[in-house]
């Protein structure tokens, strides 16, 4: 990305890589009563406060009405617009993307309005996330604005000190000297936390499983609560502060339980008693701490001394996090460029083969290498449903699922082969498959029937063949001694079967059975026989840290090594009462590095597998901030 920015600067100029300053005065001057002003929202931006301040400057604050769009709000918005056009007021329609059914009515209303019958002071303000349902005509006729939060930890913190109520001297200074000193230290810590949770988004899944839109509203309410708690108590109630800020204000946006754990850990890193002393550091380098400043200017002077481009350790991440961030940015850019490229192929110069020839060769190879569908009836005869062996059901179900996938793959390739040869008309579905294969990506028609994956086409096919081979070997040679957990289509059924076997053998309720975990070695060949209870599993990768095979504990990553093989684990089923606590990190296991998934009809996440207790010499919070997780498969 830096190289691309340099290229654009050289060819087009510096202004094309530096966003202009947000200026509502200039935007307002470009508008008119029939030309709406549209805020294009981005994660972390909230233009409401800026609009209210601008309205006050124009003496329009008493004549500005806000309509938060949603179900049933359309008629109310229409009445407000009619009244404002007659009286010369302002109307702000917020979150237009949440009212897709009413947007055509708004478009028709604006298209039919009479310019001569509208008051000259009338203005229509709108806010919306980028959305395909937003009327193009309104977008073309309006003044578009966006106000993204500043990039970089230092810029983000400096901006926080310019916002209300922090910028207000009456709010910033408390009367009691002791409380004033504590308040300013905690206020600085809160602004640091606010910048961290916003800036972690740029690290992709390593930052947050789901990118949340934390904005200035979260900071404002948290700042006011901080002042209230400090003024009304003799001692700072850290537990209460952590709850209202982490669980209510910021946590109200968080929907993933792993992200909630991370948010709580990040907040406790700054909202604690040691923060009141400058000896306590927020990061390992010691650059970031709660500066005890008597004025806003002193705080800004300290922030100016911070690096413009922060190291990943400021966010609790390993230095490899920058590599991950840069790779994610590059992948998004390249994917966008590929999606805009043409799909048609032509003859290549220099005697090379055309795109059609290249795709046809890949299609032919897939048809040749793809194994035949499993004989489910033969599998059921060899592995019948048994009360004492639930794994027999697992292999049957897995083969059935993979049969559905391979049927789709084979049928689509045979159809595409005929379409390329001109024997049948190429449908839109086959055209998409042709294009995806031509750029080395998995066709959409496969993804609909497939297990979650982020691999390109070549890696996906290799992975698919390996999974099919694993099941075939299981069928021919019997239950594996060590299970390749990454090879399952539906991993939860395998884990349920392992605990069910134990529960039936031990004659205890399955809902009282849980897994304990034991770390084994790195070599699956060293375990020629499976355990009596539970299962041995292999095939996972650790992201965010590494593993010390001698001490059998988590350790820091090697520079420039983003993912390392995880050791084998023994999933030991036990009664809940028999589980003994030990120093460990509850490491989440995901199927793909994307980490986020959706809730399936079975009640399970389509991506998350389980928490795997892994021994550690560090405190678990260290690895939580590192976003350490295990993956069943990588993206390459």
Number of C-alpha atoms within 10 A of each C-alpha: 11 8 8 12 15 14 12 15 15 10 10 11 13 13 10 12 13 10 11 9 7 13 11 14 10 9 14 15 9 13 16 17 18 19 19 24 26 24 24 19 18 16 16 18 19 21 17 16 13 14 16 15 13 16 16 14 10 10 11 17 16 11 15 21 17 15 17 16 21 16 11 10 13 20 11 11 20 14 10 19 25 15 15 22 23 14 15 19 23 24 24 24 20 20 18 22 19 18 20 17 13 20 18 14 15 17 16 13 13 16 12 9 13 9 12 8 9 18 15 16 15 22 25 22 20 20 24 18 15 13 12 9 15 20 16 11 12 19 15 10 14 21 19 15 17 16 19 16 19 17 14 16 27 21 17 19 23 20 16 21 20 13 15 14 17 19 14 13 11 10 13 18 18 18 9 9 10 9 19 18 17 19 25 24 22 26 24 22 25 23 22 25 24 24 27 21 23 24 19 22 20 18 22 21 19 24 25 24 21 19 19 18 18 23 20 21 16 19 24 17 15 23 22 14 15 22 20 12 18 20 17 9 10 9 10 20 15 15 11 12 20 18 15 17 23 22 16 14 18 26 20 14 14 23 12 15 10 18 20 19 16 21 22 19 19 22 23 18 20 25 23 18 14 13 22 21 14 14 12 17 17 22 16 10 10 12 13 18 20 25 21 21 16 14 12 18 11 13 19 17 12 14 18 13 10 14 12 13 11 14 17 19 18 20 24 24 25 23 17 20 24 18 16 19 20 15 15 16 16 14 12 11 14 12 12 11 10 14 13 9 10 8 16 11 14 11 12 10 8 6 7 10 12 14 20 18 16 14 23 22 12 18 21 14 12 16 17 10 10 16 13 12 16 18 12 15 11 12 18 14 9 13 19 16 15 10 11 13 18 22 22 21 18 22 23 22 17 19 22 15 17 22 18 13 20 21 16 17 20 20 12 20 22 14 18 26 23 15 18 19 13 10 11 12 13 17 12 9 13 21 17 16 21 27 23 20 21 21 17 16 18 22 22 14 16 17 14 11 16 18 19 17 21 17 19 17 18 15 17 17 16 11 17 19 13 13 18 23 14 16 22 16 13 15 20 10 9 13 15 18 17 21 20 18 19 21 23 24 19 19 19 16 17 22 20 15 18 22 24 24 20 23 22 15 13 12 9 13 11 16 11 11 20 19 20 19 18 15 18 18 15 15 10 18 10 9 14 10 11 15 14 8 17 22 20 25 20 22 19 25 22 23 22 26 23 21 21 13 15 7 11 16 17 22 18 13 19 15 10 12 13 18 20 18 16 23 22 22 22 21 22 20 23 19 18 13 9 11 14 7 8 10 13 17 24 18 21 20 22 25 29 23 23 19 21 18 18 11 11 10 8 8 8 13 16 21 24 21 19 16 16 20 20 21 22 21 12 14 11 18 18 15 24 25 22 23 25 22 25 28 27 23 21 19 13 11
